[in-house]
Amino acid sequence: MSEKFDVIVIGSGPGGYVAAIRAAQLGLKTACIEKWKNKDDKYVNGGTCLNVGCIPSKALLDSSWKYHEAKDALDVHGIEVGKVKMDVSKMIERKGEIVKKLTGGVAGLFTANKVISIFGAGKLLANKKVEVTDDKGNATVYEAENVILASGSVPVNIPPAPVDDKIIVDSTGALEFTETPKRLGVIGAGVIGLELGSVWNRLGSDVVVLEAMDKFLAIMDQQVAKESQKILKKQGLDIRLSCRVTGSEIKGEEVVVTYQDKEGKEHQETFDKLIVCVGRRPYTEGLLAEDADVKMDERGFIYVNDLCMTSAPGVWAVGDVVRGPMLAHKASEEGVVVAERIAGQKPMMNYDVIPNVIYTHPEIAAVGRTEEQVKADGEPYNIGSFPFAVNGRAMAANDTQGFVKIIAHAETDRVLGAHIVGPSAADLVQQVAIAMEFGSSAEDIGMTVFAHPTLSETVKEAALGVNGHAIHTVNRKKRK
């Protein structure tokens, strides 16, 4: 007889491992299945986020920014340094050590919470049975009362630029360059493209970003998007909009990329490396047996309702494999909600208050609706904004680019969204996210005491500005 569990989770990324831990904490016999192998051919937990996504990219972003500061930005503080050099291999090694610690940490958390870790490729069969095939081809079938699918996503490939993992790479390959490419092409001006482009631009690459859309960061508040584009261009990123890549040809150690501009005129650029980052797609290959009775939508996502329940009884799905933004924190929260639902609790997830961050420098962060969305919804609104240029803490740090923008309903004053480009935007936007979760008004934020001097005072001032009460800037209140 096969072993039976209360919960089996397929995938140990941010959605899967969090779901498994929470389920085990609630007294459910839980197993988590993972097939990811690292460069040493060893099974590891953590999924894309810990292994080749969020964490390693932030390690490179931080290392490259420190290099930039040492090379170009310390003299204003009176600090003189000699010739600054970057050891790319050491930077990559450090990134690998961070990944190793964190993936090992997940294994430790599994042990501490009595989650049974099973390595191999998991497939959902009929009647909540799960088949796991190890790397030797041996298959074992387990039974569960509940199954959580958390298989994540993979990079989208495009025919005009097929990845060869040497000259043309995806986001994973871009984390493993052994030296700084002189000329770097990036297809896609989204989160991944801008972050990876920023890393190698700081280290000396001539970076050209080719974006097919005619708007920069079209899903973001456009006031913030325009300011971000201006800042990134000033840093050296050559961002070209309305440029559709039509072909590529590898010639020796270079790649020639062909693209069309807005008028249909053809252009060519030659690069030493090309990063393809045009998005990600749900990863479901080999995940579902034909009789698993789990429905997919037209885009390849597993269909779920608002509670992450699939069409098959007792089968749930979370994270990148289901609808909604492909964000690690969204996946984690879904994992918690599902685990608690299985245990008989009744939590709900607020999809209207999920922060989104681009970890360039300055950071770009948002929560809630953009001004364009609020306007399209026909709601009356007020806006308050505050520039980092007049914030004392930002001036002291010589990090004054960008601003905070808060949107609130003109009649109820309830905060509808916050959009920030500036230092520590990822942390600042979370303050507004907490306020929105509790239904706060702009006045509530403005009446809260903020420590001085801090960057977070920009949030308070922007909130005060919504109703024309900002102290440290001229109020330009506009009632829409």
N, C-alpha and C positions, 0 to 999 in steps of 0.2 A: 504494500500500500504506500502511495506517495505521501510525503510529508504535507501537512496542512497548516496554513497560516490564517490569522485573522486579516492581515493585510500584506499584499505583495506589491512592491513598487518597482516598476521597470524604469531604470535611469536614476543616476545619483548626482545629477546637477543640482542647481539651487532649488528647483521645485521638488525633485525626487528625494534628495537626502533630508531636506527639512520636513517633508511629509512623513518620511520614515521615522525620524527622530520623534516628531510630535506624536505619531501614532503609538510608538513604543512607550512614550511618557504617559500616555493615557491607558496603559495596561494591555495594549493589543499586541499579540504575537506577530512580529513584523519582520519581513525580509526585504532587502533591497538588491536588485540585480543590476550589474554594470558590466559592459563589455569593453570600456575604454582601456587602451594600453598606451603607456608613455613611450618615450624614445628608447628606454631600456627594455622594452618588451615586457613590462610589468603592468598588471592590472592596477588601476588607480580610480578613486572616486573623484567627484567634483564636476564632471561634465565639461562642456565648453568653457563655462565661466572661469573656473579655477585653472584649467589646463591651457587653453589657447584663446581666452576671451578677455573678460573684464579685468582679471587680476594681472596677468602678464603684460597686457597693454598698458595698464596704469604704472607698472614698474618701469617700463621703457619711457613713458611720458614723464615720470618724475626724474629719472636719471638724465634724460635729455634736457629737461628744463634746468636742472642744476648745472649742467654743462654750459647752457646758454647764459645763465646768470654769472657763472665764474668767468666766462669769456667776454661778455658784453655788458653786464649790468651791475657790477659791484663798485665801479669807480665812483658812482654817485654817492655811495656810502663812505667814501674815503678809503676804500680797500683796494690796494694795488696788488696784482698778481702777475706772475711771469707767464710764459707761454702755456696755454691750456691745451691739453691733449685728451682725446677720448679713446679709451680702449673698448672697442665695440664688443669684443669677445668676452671681456670681463662684465660688461653691462648685461649681455645675454646670459652669462653664467649666474649673475645675481638674480636675474628674473627667474631662472630655473630653480634656484634655491628657495625663493619665495613660494613658487608653485608647489615644490616638494613639501614644504612645511604645511601648507594649507590643505593639500590633498591628504597628507598624513594625519592632519588634524581631524578631517572628516572620519577617517578610519577609527581614530581614537574616540570620537563622539559616538560612533556606532557601538563600539565596545562598551562604553560607559552607560549607554542607554539600552543595551541588550538588543540592538538591531542585528539581525543575522545577515551578513554580507555574502552574496552569492555572485561569483564572477562568471561571465559568459553572455551569450546573446539571448535575450529573452523574447519570447513570442507568446502573445495571448491566443489561447485556444478557446473553444466553446466551453460554456459553463464555468467560467472563471478559473480555468486551468492554465498554467503557464509552463511552457517548455523552455528549458535553458540548455543551450548547446555550448560546451566549453571549446577551447582552442584546439582540442584534439578530435573534435567531432562527436564527442559523447553527449547524448541528450538525456536530461532528467526532467520529469514532469512533476510540478507541484500544484497543490490545490489551495484556493483562497476563498474567504468569504467576501473580500473586496480586493480589487486590483486597481492600482493607480498608474496610469500611463504618463511618463515624464521623460520622453525620449529626446526632447529638445529640437534643435535645428542645425542646419548645415549651410555653408555659403552657396549662393546662387551662382551657377556658371553660365557664361554667355558664349554662344558660338563664335562671335567675332574675335574673342580673345581666350582660347582654350588654355587652361592652366597646365603648365609642365613642371611646376614645383622647382624650377631653377631660374628661369628668366621671367616667366609670367607666373605669379603666385596669387593665392587668395589671402585672406586676413591671417590665416595660420602661418603661411610661409613668410609673411612680412614681419613676423615676430622672431625670425631666425636668421636674418641677414648676418653674415660674418664680417662684413665691412660696409661702410656707407657708400651707397651708389652715387655716382656723380650726377646722373640724370635719372630722375624717378618719375614715372607716370602713375597716376591713380585714376581708376575709372570709378566714379561715384563720389559725390560730395555730401554723403550722409555722415552719420556719427563715426563709423569705422574709418571711412576715407579721410575725414578731417583729422581724426586722432592720429592715425598712422602717418599721414602726410606731415603732420606737425612734428612727430618724433624725428623723422629723417631730414626734414627741413632744418630743424635746430642743429642737427649734426653735420650739416653742410651740403645736403642734396639740393639740386635745382628741381623743385617739385612742380609738376603741372597736374592739376586736377580737372578731369573732363567730366562734366555733368550734363546729362541729356535734358533735364528739366530747365525751363527758362527762369525759374525762381530759385533763389538760394534758400535752403532749409524751408521748403514750402509748408511743412507741417507746423513750423514754429510761428510765434507772433512775429509779424513782418517788420516791426520796428526794431526788435531785438535781432532778427535775422540780418537786416541791412547793416546794423552797427557791427555785428559779428563778422560779416563779410569784409567790411572795411578794415577791421583790426587784423584779420588773418591775411589779407592781401598785403598790408603794411609789413607784416612779419616775413613775407616772402613767398607765400603760397600763391601760385599763378592759377586762379580759379576761373575756369572757362565754362560758362553756362550755355545751354542750347547746343551742346556738342555731342552728337551721337556717334559712338565708335562703330565702324562698319567692318573693320578687319585688322589683322595684325600678322606680322611675319617675322619670325626669329631668324636673324642673320648673324651667325657666329655667337658672340657674347652680347648681342644687342637685339632689341625688338623694335620694328618699325610699325607704328600704329597709324591707321587711317581713320579719319573721322570727318563728319559733315557738320557744318555750322548751321545757324538758323536759316540762312538763305539757301542751303543745300550745296554750298561750295565745299569742295573736298580739300582736306589738309592732311599733312603727314608730320609726325614727330618721332624722333628716335630716342629710345631710353635704354639705360643699362638694366633697369628692372621695371616691371609693370605690376601693380597691385590691382586686382579685380575685387571690388567690394561694392556690389550693386544691390546688396540685400541678402537675406537669409530665407530659407524655406523650411517647413516642418520636416523632421526626419522620421519617416515611418517605414522605411524599407525593412522588410522582414519582421515587422512588429506585430502584424495582425494576420491570423489564419483566416481563410475564406469564410469559415463558419463562426467567426468571433462575434459577428452581429454588431460591429461598431461602425457607424456611418461616418463618412468623410464629406466635407463640403467641396464645392467646385474648385477651390484653390489648394486642396490637399491637406487642409487642417481637419483634425478630428472634431466632429460636431459635439458640442456640449451645451447644456443650458446655463443659466446664471449661477448655478451651484457646482459647475464643472462635472455634472453627471453626463455620461455618454448615452447612446441609445441602447446599450446593453446593460441590463440590471446588475448592479454591484460593481460596475466598471466606471472609473473616473479618469479624467485627464486634466493635466495642468501644464502651465508654462508655454514655451514656444510652439508646442505642437497643437495648441488651441488658439481661438480668436483673441484679439487684443494685442497690445504692444509686446514686442519681444524684449522683455526686460527681466533681469535676474530677480529683482525685488518683487516684481509682479508674480513671477513663478513661485517664489518662496511663500508669499502670502496666500496664494491659491493652495499651496501644499498644506499650510497650517489649517486653512478653512476646511479642506477636504478631510484631513485627519480628524478634526474635531467633529465634523458632521458624521463621519463613520462611527465615532465614539458616542453619538447620541446628543451632542451639543448642537446649538443652532446659530453659529456665527455667520455673518454676512461680510462680503468684501465690497468696499466702496471703490468702484472702478473710475469714479470721477475725480479721485484725488490720488493719482499715481504720478510721482515726480519723474521727469525725464531729464537726463543730463548728458552733455557732450563735454568730455574732459580735455578740451583744448586749454590754452592759457591766453586770455582769461577763460574761465569755464562759462558754459551756456546752460542754463537750467530753466525748467518750466514746470508748473503744476496748474491743473484746471484748464479753463478755456482761454483761447487767444482773443484779442480784440476783434479780429476778423470773424471769429465764430460767434461771439456775443452779438456783434452787429448783424450778422446773418440771421440770428435767432430773433431779432427784433426787440431785444430787451434794452431798456434805458440803462445807461451805465456812466460811471465816472472813473477817471484814471488819476492815479498819483504816481509820480516818478521822482527818483532822486539819483543824482550822479555820484559815482565814487570819487570824482575829481575834487569834491569839497568835503569828503569824509576824512577826519583827522587821522584815523588809523590807517586808511589806505594811503594817505600822503606820507605817513611815517615809513610805510613799507615800500614806497615808490611803486605802487601797484594801483593806479587810479583809473584805468580804462573801464568804460561801461557804465551801467546804471541798473536800478531796480524799478520795475514797473508793476503796479498792483491795480487790478480792475475790480470794481465793486458795483453792485446793483444800485442804480441811482435812487431808488425808492426805499429799499430795505437796508442798504449799505452792506449787505452780505458779500463777502469776498468771493469772486467768481474765478479769479486766476491770478497768478504771479509769474513774471517772466524776467529773468535776470541774465545779463552778461557782465561778468566782472570777477574779481578775486573771490574764491571760496563760494561761488554761486551755488554749488551742489549742497553745501551745508546751510546756506541762507534760505534757499527755497524750501527746505524742510521745515523751517519755522512757520512759513505760511501754510504748508501742507497740514501741519498739526492744527493750526488755527481753523483751516477750512474743514477739517474732520469734525471739529466741534461746532461748526456753523457760525464761526466768528464774523463780526462785522469789521470793516476797516477801522472804525472807531475803537473797537476792542483792542486791536493791535496797537493803535496809536496811543492808547491810554496805558499800555503795559510799560513798565520801567525796564529799559535796556541799559546794560552796563556801558560805561564810557571810559576810554575810547574803544569802540569795537566796530568791526565791519557791519555787524548786525544792526547798528543804528540806521543804516541806509533803509532797512526794511521798515523800521518805525517811521522814518521821515516820509517814505513813499506812502505808507498807510495814512499818515496825517494829511499828506497832499491830496488824497482822494477827495476830502471835504474842504480843501483850501486852508488847512491848518498847519502846513509845514513850517517849521521854525528856521531851518538853516538853508533854505533856498526860496526863491521867489515863487509864490503860488500862481499857477496858471490853470485853475480849476475850469473844466469845461463840462457842462451838463448836456448829455446827449439825449 
